[in-house]
Amino acid sequence: MDTWHTTHTDGVEVYHFPGGQTEVHNAGTNDIRFPDGTVRHITCDGVSAHVQLQPTAIMPMVAV
């Protein structure tokens, strides 16, 4: 899979990387979401915080 970049009409940019990392760039903040559930939140002034999310089960998609 290649890297995907999507720009939404409200200006939010979302990047999806081959390794499962996703970045959400919003006005003044960036959220980096890692495959293990960790989220790194960075504000425009450079303040960074790490949040460990609880793992969730991914339900397979079923064709109807």
PDB file with SEQRES, HELIX, SHEET and CRYST1 records, atoms N, CA, C and O in Angstrom:
SEQRES   1 A   64  MET ASP THR TRP HIS THR THR HIS THR ASP GLY VAL GLU          
SEQRES   2 A   64  VAL TYR HIS PHE PRO GLY GLY GLN THR GLU VAL HIS ASN          
SEQRES   3 A   64  ALA GLY THR ASN ASP ILE ARG PHE PRO ASP GLY THR VAL          
SEQRES   4 A   64  ARG HIS ILE THR CYS ASP GLY VAL SER ALA HIS VAL GLN          
SEQRES   5 A   64  LEU GLN PRO THR ALA ILE MET PRO MET VAL ALA VAL              
SHEET    1 AA1 6 TRP A   4  THR A   7  0                                        
SHEET    2 AA1 6 GLU A  13  HIS A  16 -1                                        
SHEET    3 AA1 6 THR A  22  ASN A  26 -1                                        
SHEET    4 AA1 6 THR A  29  ARG A  33 -1                                        
SHEET    5 AA1 6 THR A  38  THR A  43 -1                                        
SHEET    6 AA1 6 SER A  48  GLN A  52 -1                                        
CRYST1    1.000    1.000    1.000  90.00  90.00  90.00 P 1           1          
ATOM      1  N   MET A   1       0.830  -1.171   0.000  1.00  0.00           N  
ATOM      2  CA  MET A   1       0.000   0.000   0.000  1.00  0.00           C  
ATOM      3  C   MET A   1       0.880   1.242   0.000  1.00  0.00           C  
ATOM      4  O   MET A   1       1.937   1.265   0.631  1.00  0.00           O  
ATOM      5  N   ASP A   2       0.448   2.249  -0.695  1.00  0.00           N  
ATOM      6  CA  ASP A   2       1.157   3.525  -0.721  1.00  0.00           C  
ATOM      7  C   ASP A   2       0.647   4.429   0.396  1.00  0.00           C  
ATOM      8  O   ASP A   2      -0.328   4.109   1.075  1.00  0.00           O  
ATOM      9  N   THR A   3       1.316   5.550   0.574  1.00  0.00           N  
ATOM     10  CA  THR A   3       0.842   6.566   1.506  1.00  0.00           C  
ATOM     11  C   THR A   3      -0.329   7.301   0.875  1.00  0.00           C  
ATOM     12  O   THR A   3      -0.272   7.688  -0.292  1.00  0.00           O  
ATOM     13  N   TRP A   4      -1.388   7.492   1.649  1.00  0.00           N  
ATOM     14  CA  TRP A   4      -2.575   8.201   1.183  1.00  0.00           C  
ATOM     15  C   TRP A   4      -2.661   9.533   1.901  1.00  0.00           C  
ATOM     16  O   TRP A   4      -2.374   9.624   3.095  1.00  0.00           O  
ATOM     17  N   HIS A   5      -3.061  10.575   1.166  1.00  0.00           N  
ATOM     18  CA  HIS A   5      -3.243  11.908   1.742  1.00  0.00           C  
ATOM     19  C   HIS A   5      -4.620  12.399   1.342  1.00  0.00           C  
ATOM     20  O   HIS A   5      -4.948  12.446   0.157  1.00  0.00           O  
ATOM     21  N   THR A   6      -5.422  12.762   2.324  1.00  0.00           N  
ATOM     22  CA  THR A   6      -6.764  13.267   2.071  1.00  0.00           C  
ATOM     23  C   THR A   6      -6.902  14.633   2.724  1.00  0.00           C  
ATOM     24  O   THR A   6      -6.544  14.809   3.889  1.00  0.00           O  
ATOM     25  N   THR A   7      -7.421  15.603   1.972  1.00  0.00           N  
ATOM     26  CA  THR A   7      -7.733  16.916   2.529  1.00  0.00           C  
ATOM     27  C   THR A   7      -9.247  17.071   2.543  1.00  0.00           C  
ATOM     28  O   THR A   7      -9.897  17.004   1.500  1.00  0.00           O  
ATOM     29  N   HIS A   8      -9.803  17.277   3.732  1.00  0.00           N  
ATOM     30  CA  HIS A   8     -11.244  17.437   3.879  1.00  0.00           C  
ATOM     31  C   HIS A   8     -11.642  18.889   3.628  1.00  0.00           C  
ATOM     32  O   HIS A   8     -10.797  19.782   3.676  1.00  0.00           O  
ATOM     33  N   THR A   9     -12.910  19.125   3.363  1.00  0.00           N  
ATOM     34  CA  THR A   9     -13.394  20.470   3.047  1.00  0.00           C  
ATOM     35  C   THR A   9     -13.192  21.456   4.193  1.00  0.00           C  
ATOM     36  O   THR A   9     -13.129  22.663   3.963  1.00  0.00           O  
ATOM     37  N   ASP A  10     -13.090  20.957   5.428  1.00  0.00           N  
ATOM     38  CA  ASP A  10     -12.852  21.842   6.573  1.00  0.00           C  
ATOM     39  C   ASP A  10     -11.361  22.117   6.795  1.00  0.00           C  
ATOM     40  O   ASP A  10     -10.990  22.770   7.770  1.00  0.00           O  
ATOM     41  N   GLY A  11     -10.505  21.620   5.893  1.00  0.00           N  
ATOM     42  CA  GLY A  11      -9.068  21.869   5.971  1.00  0.00           C  
ATOM     43  C   GLY A  11      -8.270  20.815   6.707  1.00  0.00           C  
ATOM     44  O   GLY A  11      -7.040  20.873   6.706  1.00  0.00           O  
ATOM     45  N   VAL A  12      -8.919  19.864   7.328  1.00  0.00           N  
ATOM     46  CA  VAL A  12      -8.220  18.787   8.045  1.00  0.00           C  
ATOM     47  C   VAL A  12      -7.537  17.885   7.019  1.00  0.00           C  
ATOM     48  O   VAL A  12      -8.159  17.448   6.051  1.00  0.00           O  
ATOM     49  N   GLU A  13      -6.251  17.612   7.243  1.00  0.00           N  
ATOM     50  CA  GLU A  13      -5.496  16.722   6.364  1.00  0.00           C  
ATOM     51  C   GLU A  13      -5.225  15.418   7.099  1.00  0.00           C  
ATOM     52  O   GLU A  13      -4.829  15.429   8.265  1.00  0.00           O  
ATOM     53  N   VAL A  14      -5.439  14.296   6.420  1.00  0.00           N  
ATOM     54  CA  VAL A  14      -5.223  12.982   7.007  1.00  0.00           C  
ATOM     55  C   VAL A  14      -4.245  12.215   6.121  1.00  0.00           C  
ATOM     56  O   VAL A  14      -4.421  12.129   4.905  1.00  0.00           O  
ATOM     57  N   TYR A  15      -3.209  11.659   6.753  1.00  0.00           N  
ATOM     58  CA  TYR A  15      -2.202  10.858   6.057  1.00  0.00           C  
ATOM     59  C   TYR A  15      -2.276   9.433   6.585  1.00  0.00           C  
ATOM     60  O   TYR A  15      -2.288   9.220   7.797  1.00  0.00           O  
ATOM     61  N   HIS A  16      -2.327   8.465   5.691  1.00  0.00           N  
ATOM     62  CA  HIS A  16      -2.314   7.044   6.057  1.00  0.00           C  
ATOM     63  C   HIS A  16      -1.033   6.445   5.492  1.00  0.00           C  
ATOM     64  O   HIS A  16      -0.799   6.507   4.285  1.00  0.00           O  
ATOM     65  N   PHE A  17      -0.201   5.867   6.356  1.00  0.00           N  
ATOM     66  CA  PHE A  17       1.083   5.318   5.959  1.00  0.00           C  
ATOM     67  C   PHE A  17       1.022   3.793   5.897  1.00  0.00           C  
ATOM     68  O   PHE A  17       0.211   3.174   6.586  1.00  0.00           O  
ATOM     69  N   PRO A  18       1.884   3.183   5.068  1.00  0.00           N  
ATOM     70  CA  PRO A  18       1.855   1.728   4.875  1.00  0.00           C  
ATOM     71  C   PRO A  18       2.002   0.922   6.167  1.00  0.00           C  
ATOM     72  O   PRO A  18       1.446  -0.171   6.268  1.00  0.00           O  
ATOM     73  N   GLY A  19       2.723   1.427   7.138  1.00  0.00           N  
ATOM     74  CA  GLY A  19       2.946   0.684   8.380  1.00  0.00           C  
ATOM     75  C   GLY A  19       1.787   0.746   9.355  1.00  0.00           C  
ATOM     76  O   GLY A  19       1.872   0.185  10.448  1.00  0.00           O  
ATOM     77  N   GLY A  20       0.694   1.423   8.979  1.00  0.00           N  
ATOM     78  CA  GLY A  20      -0.460   1.516   9.857  1.00  0.00           C  
ATOM     79  C   GLY A  20      -0.548   2.820  10.633  1.00  0.00           C  
ATOM     80  O   GLY A  20      -1.529   3.048  11.340  1.00  0.00           O  
ATOM     81  N   GLN A  21       0.457   3.680  10.514  1.00  0.00           N  
ATOM     82  CA  GLN A  21       0.427   4.973  11.192  1.00  0.00           C  
ATOM     83  C   GLN A  21      -0.503   5.916  10.440  1.00  0.00           C  
ATOM     84  O   GLN A  21      -0.531   5.925   9.209  1.00  0.00           O  
ATOM     85  N   THR A  22      -1.266   6.711  11.193  1.00  0.00           N  
ATOM     86  CA  THR A  22      -2.149   7.720  10.620  1.00  0.00           C  
ATOM     87  C   THR A  22      -1.857   9.044  11.294  1.00  0.00           C  
ATOM     88  O   THR A  22      -1.708   9.108  12.515  1.00  0.00           O  
ATOM     89  N   GLU A  23      -1.774  10.104  10.498  1.00  0.00           N  
ATOM     90  CA  GLU A  23      -1.587  11.441  11.047  1.00  0.00           C  
ATOM     91  C   GLU A  23      -2.764  12.300  10.653  1.00  0.00           C  
ATOM     92  O   GLU A  23      -3.197  12.293   9.501  1.00  0.00           O  
ATOM     93  N   VAL A  24      -3.289  13.054  11.632  1.00  0.00           N  
ATOM     94  CA  VAL A  24      -4.376  13.989  11.387  1.00  0.00           C  
ATOM     95  C   VAL A  24      -3.835  15.383  11.693  1.00  0.00           C  
ATOM     96  O   VAL A  24      -3.486  15.689  12.833  1.00  0.00           O  
ATOM     97  N   HIS A  25      -3.771  16.223  10.659  1.00  0.00           N  
ATOM     98  CA  HIS A  25      -3.268  17.583  10.801  1.00  0.00           C  
ATOM     99  C   HIS A  25      -4.460  18.529  10.776  1.00  0.00           C  
ATOM    100  O   HIS A  25      -5.168  18.628   9.774  1.00  0.00           O  
ATOM    101  N   ASN A  26      -4.673  19.213  11.874  1.00  0.00           N  
ATOM    102  CA  ASN A  26      -5.779  20.141  12.022  1.00  0.00           C  
ATOM    103  C   ASN A  26      -5.185  21.516  12.306  1.00  0.00           C  
ATOM    104  O   ASN A  26      -3.982  21.624  12.547  1.00  0.00           O  
ATOM    105  N   ALA A  27      -5.978  22.542  12.284  1.00  0.00           N  
ATOM    106  CA  ALA A  27      -5.494  23.898  12.540  1.00  0.00           C  
ATOM    107  C   ALA A  27      -4.828  23.972  13.915  1.00  0.00           C  
ATOM    108  O   ALA A  27      -5.512  23.982  14.938  1.00  0.00           O  
ATOM    109  N   GLY A  28      -3.505  24.024  13.938  1.00  0.00           N  
ATOM    110  CA  GLY A  28      -2.777  24.170  15.189  1.00  0.00           C  
ATOM    111  C   GLY A  28      -2.449  22.902  15.936  1.00  0.00           C  
ATOM    112  O   GLY A  28      -1.737  22.963  16.939  1.00  0.00           O  
ATOM    113  N   THR A  29      -2.934  21.754  15.498  1.00  0.00           N  
ATOM    114  CA  THR A  29      -2.622  20.502  16.199  1.00  0.00           C  
ATOM    115  C   THR A  29      -2.371  19.368  15.204  1.00  0.00           C  
ATOM    116  O   THR A  29      -2.900  19.366  14.092  1.00  0.00           O  
ATOM    117  N   ASN A  30      -1.571  18.428  15.623  1.00  0.00           N  
ATOM    118  CA  ASN A  30      -1.336  17.201  14.863  1.00  0.00           C  
ATOM    119  C   ASN A  30      -1.524  16.027  15.809  1.00  0.00           C  
ATOM    120  O   ASN A  30      -1.014  16.037  16.929  1.00  0.00           O  
ATOM    121  N   ASP A  31      -2.250  15.021  15.361  1.00  0.00           N  
ATOM    122  CA  ASP A  31      -2.373  13.768  16.097  1.00  0.00           C  
ATOM    123  C   ASP A  31      -1.720  12.680  15.268  1.00  0.00           C  
ATOM    124  O   ASP A  31      -2.072  12.482  14.105  1.00  0.00           O  
ATOM    125  N   ILE A  32      -0.774  11.979  15.861  1.00  0.00           N  
ATOM    126  CA  ILE A  32      -0.115  10.862  15.203  1.00  0.00           C  
ATOM    127  C   ILE A  32      -0.607   9.603  15.899  1.00  0.00           C  
ATOM    128  O   ILE A  32      -0.398   9.424  17.099  1.00  0.00           O  
ATOM    129  N   ARG A  33      -1.258   8.739  15.145  1.00  0.00           N  
ATOM    130  CA  ARG A  33      -1.836   7.513  15.698  1.00  0.00           C  
ATOM    131  C   ARG A  33      -1.012   6.320  15.215  1.00  0.00           C  
ATOM    132  O   ARG A  33      -0.902   6.075  14.013  1.00  0.00           O  
ATOM    133  N   PHE A  34      -0.440   5.585  16.159  1.00  0.00           N  
ATOM    134  CA  PHE A  34       0.415   4.454  15.849  1.00  0.00           C  
ATOM    135  C   PHE A  34      -0.403   3.164  15.876  1.00  0.00           C  
ATOM    136  O   PHE A  34      -1.440   3.102  16.536  1.00  0.00           O  
ATOM    137  N   PRO A  35       0.060   2.132  15.162  1.00  0.00           N  
ATOM    138  CA  PRO A  35      -0.685   0.869  15.086  1.00  0.00           C  
ATOM    139  C   PRO A  35      -0.956   0.222  16.448  1.00  0.00           C  
ATOM    140  O   PRO A  35      -1.928  -0.519  16.585  1.00  0.00           O  
ATOM    141  N   ASP A  36      -0.124   0.484  17.450  1.00  0.00           N  
ATOM    142  CA  ASP A  36      -0.320  -0.127  18.768  1.00  0.00           C  
ATOM    143  C   ASP A  36      -1.362   0.602  19.616  1.00  0.00           C  
ATOM    144  O   ASP A  36      -1.620   0.213  20.754  1.00  0.00           O  
ATOM    145  N   GLY A  37      -1.967   1.674  19.054  1.00  0.00           N  
ATOM    146  CA  GLY A  37      -2.983   2.418  19.774  1.00  0.00           C  
ATOM    147  C   GLY A  37      -2.481   3.677  20.449  1.00  0.00           C  
ATOM    148  O   GLY A  37      -3.279   4.455  20.971  1.00  0.00           O  
ATOM    149  N   THR A  38      -1.167   3.895  20.450  1.00  0.00           N  
ATOM    150  CA  THR A  38      -0.606   5.095  21.033  1.00  0.00           C  
ATOM    151  C   THR A  38      -0.932   6.292  20.143  1.00  0.00           C  
ATOM    152  O   THR A  38      -0.869   6.208  18.917  1.00  0.00           O  
ATOM    153  N   VAL A  39      -1.282   7.407  20.785  1.00  0.00           N  
ATOM    154  CA  VAL A  39      -1.540   8.646  20.058  1.00  0.00           C  
ATOM    155  C   VAL A  39      -0.588   9.700  20.591  1.00  0.00           C  
ATOM    156  O   VAL A  39      -0.469   9.881  21.803  1.00  0.00           O  
ATOM    157  N   ARG A  40       0.093  10.400  19.684  1.00  0.00           N  
ATOM    158  CA  ARG A  40       0.948  11.519  20.073  1.00  0.00           C  
ATOM    159  C   ARG A  40       0.243  12.783  19.603  1.00  0.00           C  
ATOM    160  O   ARG A  40       0.004  12.949  18.407  1.00  0.00           O  
ATOM    161  N   HIS A  41      -0.088  13.663  20.520  1.00  0.00           N  
ATOM    162  CA  HIS A  41      -0.791  14.903  20.235  1.00  0.00           C  
ATOM    163  C   HIS A  41       0.212  16.048  20.330  1.00  0.00           C  
ATOM    164  O   HIS A  41       0.849  16.235  21.367  1.00  0.00           O  
ATOM    165  N   ILE A  42       0.353  16.809  19.253  1.00  0.00           N  
ATOM    166  CA  ILE A  42       1.315  17.909  19.215  1.00  0.00           C  
ATOM    167  C   ILE A  42       0.555  19.197  18.899  1.00  0.00           C  
ATOM    168  O   ILE A  42      -0.203  19.261  17.932  1.00  0.00           O  
ATOM    169  N   THR A  43       0.769  20.216  19.725  1.00  0.00           N  
ATOM    170  CA  THR A  43       0.123  21.502  19.491  1.00  0.00           C  
ATOM    171  C   THR A  43       1.062  22.416  18.706  1.00  0.00           C  
ATOM    172  O   THR A  43       2.246  22.115  18.550  1.00  0.00           O  
ATOM    173  N   CYS A  44       0.525  23.539  18.211  1.00  0.00           N  
ATOM    174  CA  CYS A  44       1.305  24.446  17.373  1.00  0.00           C  
ATOM    175  C   CYS A  44       2.496  25.056  18.108  1.00  0.00           C  
ATOM    176  O   CYS A  44       3.447  25.498  17.463  1.00  0.00           O  
ATOM    177  N   ASP A  45       2.466  25.091  19.438  1.00  0.00           N  
ATOM    178  CA  ASP A  45       3.597  25.631  20.188  1.00  0.00           C  
ATOM    179  C   ASP A  45       4.619  24.552  20.553  1.00  0.00           C  
ATOM    180  O   ASP A  45       5.540  24.796  21.333  1.00  0.00           O  
ATOM    181  N   GLY A  46       4.446  23.360  19.982  1.00  0.00           N  
ATOM    182  CA  GLY A  46       5.426  22.294  20.156  1.00  0.00           C  
ATOM    183  C   GLY A  46       5.203  21.396  21.354  1.00  0.00           C  
ATOM    184  O   GLY A  46       5.987  20.475  21.580  1.00  0.00           O  
ATOM    185  N   VAL A  47       4.152  21.637  22.131  1.00  0.00           N  
ATOM    186  CA  VAL A  47       3.860  20.788  23.283  1.00  0.00           C  
ATOM    187  C   VAL A  47       3.396  19.428  22.770  1.00  0.00           C  
ATOM    188  O   VAL A  47       2.554  19.339  21.877  1.00  0.00           O  
ATOM    189  N   SER A  48       3.958  18.381  23.348  1.00  0.00           N  
ATOM    190  CA  SER A  48       3.657  17.026  22.900  1.00  0.00           C  
ATOM    191  C   SER A  48       3.158  16.194  24.069  1.00  0.00           C  
ATOM    192  O   SER A  48       3.671  16.293  25.184  1.00  0.00           O  
ATOM    193  N   ALA A  49       2.158  15.382  23.802  1.00  0.00           N  
ATOM    194  CA  ALA A  49       1.630  14.485  24.830  1.00  0.00           C  
ATOM    195  C   ALA A  49       1.393  13.118  24.202  1.00  0.00           C  
ATOM    196  O   ALA A  49       1.006  13.015  23.038  1.00  0.00           O  
ATOM    197  N   HIS A  50       1.632  12.068  24.989  1.00  0.00           N  
ATOM    198  CA  HIS A  50       1.395  10.708  24.523  1.00  0.00           C  
ATOM    199  C   HIS A  50       0.197  10.137  25.274  1.00  0.00           C  
ATOM    200  O   HIS A  50       0.066  10.318  26.484  1.00  0.00           O  
ATOM    201  N   VAL A  51      -0.662   9.457  24.553  1.00  0.00           N  
ATOM    202  CA  VAL A  51      -1.820   8.815  25.147  1.00  0.00           C  
ATOM    203  C   VAL A  51      -1.831   7.373  24.672  1.00  0.00           C  
ATOM    204  O   VAL A  51      -1.739   7.116  23.472  1.00  0.00           O  
ATOM    205  N   GLN A  52      -1.942   6.435  25.593  1.00  0.00           N  
ATOM    206  CA  GLN A  52      -2.038   5.022  25.221  1.00  0.00           C  
ATOM    207  C   GLN A  52      -3.498   4.623  25.241  1.00  0.00           C  
ATOM    208  O   GLN A  52      -4.130   4.645  26.297  1.00  0.00           O  
ATOM    209  N   LEU A  53      -4.036   4.264  24.112  1.00  0.00           N  
ATOM    210  CA  LEU A  53      -5.423   3.844  24.020  1.00  0.00           C  
ATOM    211  C   LEU A  53      -5.540   2.361  24.294  1.00  0.00           C  
ATOM    212  O   LEU A  53      -4.578   1.609  24.137  1.00  0.00           O  
ATOM    213  N   GLN A  54      -6.719   1.948  24.704  1.00  0.00           N  
ATOM    214  CA  GLN A  54      -6.981   0.530  24.890  1.00  0.00           C  
ATOM    215  C   GLN A  54      -7.118  -0.132  23.526  1.00  0.00           C  
ATOM    216  O   GLN A  54      -7.788   0.417  22.653  1.00  0.00           O  
ATOM    217  N   PRO A  55      -6.507  -1.291  23.315  1.00  0.00           N  
ATOM    218  CA  PRO A  55      -6.676  -1.984  22.043  1.00  0.00           C  
ATOM    219  C   PRO A  55      -8.152  -2.347  21.840  1.00  0.00           C  
ATOM    220  O   PRO A  55      -8.861  -2.689  22.786  1.00  0.00           O  
ATOM    221  N   THR A  56      -8.580  -2.263  20.609  1.00  0.00           N  
ATOM    222  CA  THR A  56      -9.957  -2.631  20.293  1.00  0.00           C  
ATOM    223  C   THR A  56      -9.946  -3.713  19.240  1.00  0.00           C  
ATOM    224  O   THR A  56      -9.036  -3.785  18.413  1.00  0.00           O  
ATOM    225  N   ALA A  57     -10.943  -4.540  19.274  1.00  0.00           N  
ATOM    226  CA  ALA A  57     -11.070  -5.592  18.270  1.00  0.00           C  
ATOM    227  C   ALA A  57     -11.567  -4.970  16.973  1.00  0.00           C  
ATOM    228  O   ALA A  57     -12.463  -4.126  16.989  1.00  0.00           O  
ATOM    229  N   ILE A  58     -10.998  -5.376  15.871  1.00  0.00           N  
ATOM    230  CA  ILE A  58     -11.427  -4.889  14.574  1.00  0.00           C  
ATOM    231  C   ILE A  58     -12.362  -5.930  13.985  1.00  0.00           C  
ATOM    232  O   ILE A  58     -11.992  -7.091  13.807  1.00  0.00           O  
ATOM    233  N   MET A  59     -13.560  -5.506  13.690  1.00  0.00           N  
ATOM    234  CA  MET A  59     -14.557  -6.417  13.130  1.00  0.00           C  
ATOM    235  C   MET A  59     -14.359  -6.512  11.631  1.00  0.00           C  
ATOM    236  O   MET A  59     -14.227  -5.486  10.965  1.00  0.00           O  
ATOM    237  N   PRO A  60     -14.333  -7.720  11.082  1.00  0.00           N  
ATOM    238  CA  PRO A  60     -14.176  -7.859   9.629  1.00  0.00           C  
ATOM    239  C   PRO A  60     -15.409  -7.325   8.913  1.00  0.00           C  
ATOM    240  O   PRO A  60     -16.530  -7.420   9.412  1.00  0.00           O  
ATOM    241  N   MET A  61     -15.175  -6.762   7.736  1.00  0.00           N  
ATOM    242  CA  MET A  61     -16.293  -6.269   6.938  1.00  0.00           C  
ATOM    243  C   MET A  61     -16.954  -7.445   6.237  1.00  0.00           C  
ATOM    244  O   MET A  61     -16.283  -8.354   5.746  1.00  0.00           O  
ATOM    245  N   VAL A  62     -18.259  -7.412   6.201  1.00  0.00           N  
ATOM    246  CA  VAL A  62     -19.022  -8.488   5.570  1.00  0.00           C  
ATOM    247  C   VAL A  62     -19.795  -7.901   4.413  1.00  0.00           C  
ATOM    248  O   VAL A  62     -20.516  -6.918   4.580  1.00  0.00           O  
ATOM    249  N   ALA A  63     -19.652  -8.497   3.235  1.00  0.00           N  
ATOM    250  CA  ALA A  63     -20.391  -8.026   2.075  1.00  0.00           C  
ATOM    251  C   ALA A  63     -21.864  -8.403   2.232  1.00  0.00           C  
ATOM    252  O   ALA A  63     -22.192  -9.496   2.691  1.00  0.00           O  
ATOM    253  N   VAL A  64     -22.739  -7.483   1.844  1.00  0.00           N  
ATOM    254  CA  VAL A  64     -24.184  -7.754   1.924  1.00  0.00           C  
ATOM    255  C   VAL A  64     -24.784  -7.762   0.538  1.00  0.00           C  
ATOM    256  O   VAL A  64     -25.988  -7.972   0.388  1.00  0.00           O  
TER     257      VAL A  64                                                      
END                                                                             
